[in-house]
């Protein structure tokens, strides 16, 4: 049990999910910070923050991330800022005597030709996809950083690898939103029209999406129960095609499936990138929320916010924290 847990990146989808499930840990005080509270690329400012908070554990969730539109045009800044944040947080934890740190990687960093299902040993077996190599290399760097800080400094730091994350308070901005929240917004805003809703590709690629509250609970389990240099895939292995996801969204919103048009002149993207979470599930016995239930929760939240308080929805460009 940790007396005080500092959570970075707390305004984004996973950070707000940690807020939602913090009641599962009544003996811990959670301190949530965003980029408005501290620029985590500034090592001196990060050390001041960690010392002022006096936390004995850190959940480092802050990152510069988003859809392919963001990655393609900001490779250098995403590499730089994510790497700077990693080492600012690790150095601050080391110098301030923090007991435990959890760092987050991403399945997007795996080589596109790695054997499936993706296992943790494959992280460095080839270059990441060219569309997001900046952020991918920054995230890959966390794996040797975990090992190095444990070996040289004795810092209890662990690494987790979530797959696609979605849920309440997701990023719904069309410029850099991931595929799933972008689809939810497009379907909702066009639900009363009779125009086609066009989706790139033929809809056949398969995707794994984990509900943000499950991600939060998994991360907290690792923080409290796991202490090893081996990073862990922590996402669900429930898989659905883009076509089936689009049909589910349509059905939940009452949109005629016949309005969905798949533009086969556009690229499909990677067909499949499923992960092996057997290490994590074998240790934790973790059970995930079924995708359909999580999707209904997310759409219900989006509809309520869109109709009653649109300021709750992230419809703007994504940034740190």
N, C-alpha and C positions, 0 to 999 in steps of 0.2 A: 504494500500500500504506500502511495506517495502522498505526502502532505499537501503539496502544491504543484500543479501541472501547468506549465506554460504552453499554450497552443498558438503557433504562428499560422498566418494565412486563414484567420478565423472567419473572414467574410465570404469565403468561397464555399462550394457545395459540401466538401468534406468537413471543413471547419464548423459550418452551421449544423451539420449532422452530429458532430461531437457535442455541440451545445445541447442538441435535442436529447442525447442519450447520457449526458453527464450524471443524471439522477441514478444511473446504475452503479455509480461510485460515490456514495454519499460521504465517505470519509476523506475525500480529496477535494481541495479547492482548485477550480480551474480558472486560469487567467488567460483571456482571449485577446490577442493583439492582431492588428492589420498593418499594412504599409503606412497608414496614417499615423500609427504610434511609433514606428521605427523603420528606417531603411535598412533592411537586413543585408544589403550589399556593402554597408559601411560597418567594418569590423569593430571599430571603437564604439559606435552607437549601439551595436548589438550587445557588446560586453556590458555597457552601462545598463541596458534594459534588463539583461539576465540578472545582474547583480541587484538592481532595484527591486525586481519581482521577488527574488529569493526563492525561486522554484527549485525543487529537487528532482524534477523530471521535465523533459521538453518533448512535445509532439511537433516536429517540424513539418508542417503541411504547406507552407508558403512556396509558391513557384510561379514562374512566368510560363504559362501554358495556354493552349487553346486549339482551335482547329487548324487545318492545313493552310488556310489563308494567312494566319499569323506566322506559322512556322516558316513558310516559304520566303517571306520577306524580311524576317528578323532572325536569321540564323546566328549572326555574331552576338547580338544583344541577348538572345536566349541562352547561348552557350555561356557568355560572360556572367550574366546576372544570376543564373541558377548555380553556377560553380562558386561564385562569390558568396552567395547565401549559404551554401553548404559549409564552406570553411569558416565563415563568420560565426555560424551557430556552433560548429564543433569546437572552435577555439574558445568561444565564450563559455561553453559548457565545461571545457577543460580548466580554464583559468578561474571560473567561479565555483568549481567543485560540485557541479550538478551530478546527481547520482546516476541518471539514466537518460538516454536520448534515443528517440525513434526518428529515423530518416526515411523519406518516401522516394522510391524509384518509380518506374513506369514500364508497362509491357511494351510501349511504343519504342523502347530502346533496343529490343531484341533484333538480331539480324533477320531480314525478311525471308532468308532461305534456311533459317534454323529448323531442325527437325521438330515435328509436332507430335504431341503437345509440347509447348514451350516449357523447358525445365531451367532452373536457375543456373545450371552449369553452362548454358548456351549464351549467356549475356555477352561475352567478349569474342564469340566465334564468328567474326566477320563484321563488316561495316553495317551501321543502321541504314534505314531507308533514307534516300537522298532528300526527301521532302521535309524531314525533321531532324537532320543529323546534328544540328546545333544543340537543341535541347536534349537529344538522345545521348550524345557524348557527355553532356553535363550530368545527366542522371546516372549513366554508367559509372562515372567517377565516384559515385557514392559507395559502390561495392568495395573497391580497394581502400577507400577512406575509412569505412567501417572496420576493416581488418587492421589497417595501419594504426588507427587511434586506439584500438583495443590492445594491440601488441606493444606499441611504444609508450602509451600514456596510461594504459589500464582503464580507459574510459569505457563505461558500459554503454555501448551504442549498438543498435540493431537496425536492420534495414528491411522494409516491406515493399512488395511490388504489386500494387493494385492493377486491375485491368480497367476497362471502361467504367467510369463512375457516373451515375445519374441520380437525380432526386430533387427534392424541394430546394429552392434557391440555386438552381443550376444556372449556367451561363446561356442565355437565350438570345444573345446578340448575333445577328446574321453574319457579321464580319468575321468572327472568329469562334463561333459556337461549335462544339462537337456535333456529330451527326444527329444523335437522338434528341437533344433539346431543340435543335434547329427544326427537326421534323415536327415536334410537338407544337411549336409556335406557328409554323406554316399551316398545319392542319387546322389549328384553332382559329387563326385569323381568316381562313378561307372556308370555314365549315358551312357558311350559309350561301356560298357562291355555287354556280354550276360549272365553273371553269375546271379544267384538269389540274390536278396536283402532280407536278412532274418530278420524278426522282431519277437521278443519274444512274446509269447502268441497268442491268436486267433484274436486280434485286436478289440475286443468288448468293452473294457473299455472306458468310456466317460471322456473327459477332457475339461476344460475351460482355454483358453489362451487369455491374454489381450495384445494388441499391446503396445510396450514400450512408444510410444508417447502419447497414451491415458493414460497410467499409470502416466506419467509426468504431463499431464494436470490435471488429477484428483487430484494428490498430491498438485499441486499449487492451485487448487480451494479450497481444504481443508485448506491449510495454510492461505489463504486470507479470507476465509468466514466462517470457522467453529471454534467454541471454546467451547468444551464440553469434559468431561472425557470419554464419551462413544466412544470406538474405532469403526471404520467403515470398513466394507467390501467394497472395492472400485473397484473390478474387474468386468469384463463382465460376463454375464450369458449365452452367446452363447456357446453351447456345441457341440463337435464333437467326434466321436469314433476315436480311434487310427487308425483303418482301413481306415476311410474316410480321415483322415489327411494324411496318407501315399499315398492314391490315389490322393489327391490334389497335393501333392509335385511331384508325378510322372507326372501328367498331365501338370503342369506348366513347368517342365523340359523336357517334351517330352519323358519320360521313359515309356516303355510298362508296363501296370499294371500287365500283366501276369508274369513278373519277380519277383513280390513281393511274398515272401513265409512267411507264419505265422507258427512259430515253436510252436505248441501246447503242446510240452513236457516241455516248459518253463512256469513259472508263469505269470499270467495276471497282478498281482498287484491289487490294490484297484479298484473295478469296477467303482465307481462313487464318486465324492466329490464336488458336485456343491454347490455354495454359494448363499445366499440371500443378494443382494445389495440394497434392497428396501429403507433402511434408507438413504444411500448416494444418490441414484438416486432421491428419493423424495425431498431431500433438494436442489440438484444441477441441476436436469433436464439433467444430463450428457448423451451424446450419444456417443456410441463406434464405432470405425472403424470396418466394417465387417471383419471377420476372413480371408476370402479368399483374400481380398484386402491387408490386412496387411501381409499375407504370401507371396504374390507376391512381395511386396515391399522388404521384408527381403531377399528373394531368389535373387532378382535383385541386391541388395547391395552385398550379399555374392559372387555372380558370378563375379561382377565387381572387387571386392577386390581380389578374388582368382586369377583372370587372370592378373590383372594389378599391384597390390601392396599387396602381401600376408602378409606383416608386419602389415597391418590394421586389420587382423583377429586374434582373440584370439584362437590360436591353442595350447596354453600352459596351464599348471595347474593353476587353479583359486586361488587367494589369497585375502587378505584384500584389500579393496579400489578399 
